[in-house]
Amino acid sequence: FDLSPIQIGIKPRAGNGQVAITVAAGIGDYRAGDEIWCEALEPADYARALNRDVLVPRPAGRFLFGRLINRDEERLQILPLEAGGRQQVVANPPWLAMTTKLVRSL
């Protein structure tokens, strides 16, 4: 059979407007080694990410990863993925990245 449409051995690369995350230690539904692909969103599009896992930039080069559970004009409420985690409030992030694909090796 013809394998020409299949590119074997080529790792996917994040394109413009995408962010790729490699999971170092299992948390929530994610396992160590998983690749999480995200779409970067501008503030006007944050409503699309409600009830989805998101990556949000924090000051000093840090990031927060969790479930976006609520938003208003100025704040996002993020629920961390670990059991018993308390929601975090992030004010006016310049962007967020919404999860769109999970790649898990067999």
C-alpha positions as CSV (number, residue, x, y, z in Angstrom):
1,F,0.0,0.0,0.0
2,D,1.0,3.6,-0.5
3,L,2.6,5.5,2.4
4,S,3.3,8.7,0.5
5,P,0.8,10.9,2.5
6,I,2.3,9.7,5.8
7,Q,5.5,11.4,7.0
8,I,7.3,8.8,9.2
9,G,9.8,10.0,11.8
10,I,9.0,13.7,11.6
11,K,8.0,15.4,14.9
12,P,5.3,18.1,14.7
13,R,6.4,21.7,15.1
14,A,4.5,24.5,16.6
15,G,3.4,26.9,14.0
16,N,2.5,30.6,14.3
17,G,0.0,31.1,17.1
18,Q,0.6,27.8,18.7
19,V,2.3,26.7,21.9
20,A,3.6,23.1,22.6
21,I,4.0,21.8,26.2
22,T,5.8,18.7,27.2
23,V,4.5,17.2,30.5
24,A,7.4,16.4,32.9
25,A,5.3,14.8,35.7
26,G,1.8,13.5,35.6
27,I,-1.0,15.8,36.8
28,G,-4.7,15.6,36.3
29,D,-5.5,13.8,33.1
30,Y,-2.0,14.3,31.7
31,R,0.9,11.8,32.0
32,A,4.6,12.3,31.9
33,G,5.8,12.5,28.3
34,D,2.5,13.8,26.9
35,E,2.7,16.7,24.4
36,I,-0.1,19.3,24.8
37,W,-0.7,21.5,21.8
38,C,-2.4,24.9,22.4
39,E,-3.7,27.7,20.3
40,A,-2.7,31.2,21.4
41,L,-5.7,33.5,21.9
42,E,-6.0,37.3,22.2
43,P,-8.2,38.7,25.0
44,A,-11.2,39.2,22.7
45,D,-11.3,35.4,22.1
46,Y,-11.0,34.2,25.8
47,A,-14.6,33.1,25.9
48,R,-13.7,30.3,23.5
49,A,-11.5,28.8,26.2
50,L,-14.1,28.5,29.0
51,N,-14.1,25.1,30.6
52,R,-10.9,24.2,28.7
53,D,-7.3,23.7,30.0
54,V,-5.2,26.8,29.3
55,L,-1.7,28.1,29.7
56,V,-1.6,31.7,31.1
57,P,1.6,33.8,31.4
58,R,2.4,35.2,34.8
59,P,5.0,37.9,35.8
60,A,8.7,37.1,35.8
61,G,8.5,34.5,33.1
62,R,6.3,32.1,35.0
63,F,3.2,30.3,33.7
64,L,0.0,28.9,35.1
65,F,-1.7,25.8,33.6
66,G,-5.2,24.8,34.6
67,R,-8.9,24.9,33.7
68,L,-10.4,28.3,32.8
69,I,-13.6,28.3,34.9
70,N,-14.7,32.0,34.7
71,R,-13.8,35.3,33.1
72,D,-14.9,38.9,33.2
73,E,-13.5,42.0,31.5
74,E,-10.4,42.1,33.7
75,R,-9.8,38.7,35.4
76,L,-9.6,35.0,34.6
77,Q,-10.3,32.4,37.2
78,I,-8.1,29.3,36.7
79,L,-8.6,26.0,38.6
80,P,-5.3,24.1,39.0
81,L,-5.3,20.5,37.8
82,E,-4.1,19.0,41.1
83,A,-6.7,17.6,43.4
84,G,-7.7,20.1,46.1
85,G,-6.1,23.0,44.3
86,R,-7.4,26.5,45.0
87,Q,-8.5,28.7,42.1
88,Q,-6.1,31.3,40.9
89,V,-7.1,34.7,39.6
90,V,-5.1,36.3,36.9
91,A,-5.6,39.9,36.0
92,N,-5.4,41.1,32.4
93,P,-3.1,38.5,30.8
94,P,-1.9,39.7,27.4
95,W,-2.7,36.2,25.9
96,L,-3.6,32.7,26.8
97,A,-3.1,29.4,25.1
98,M,-6.1,27.0,24.9
99,T,-5.4,23.2,24.6
100,T,-6.4,21.8,21.3
101,K,-4.6,18.5,21.0
102,L,-3.0,15.8,23.2
103,V,-0.3,13.6,21.8
104,R,0.5,10.6,23.9
105,S,3.2,8.1,22.9
106,L,2.4,4.4,23.1
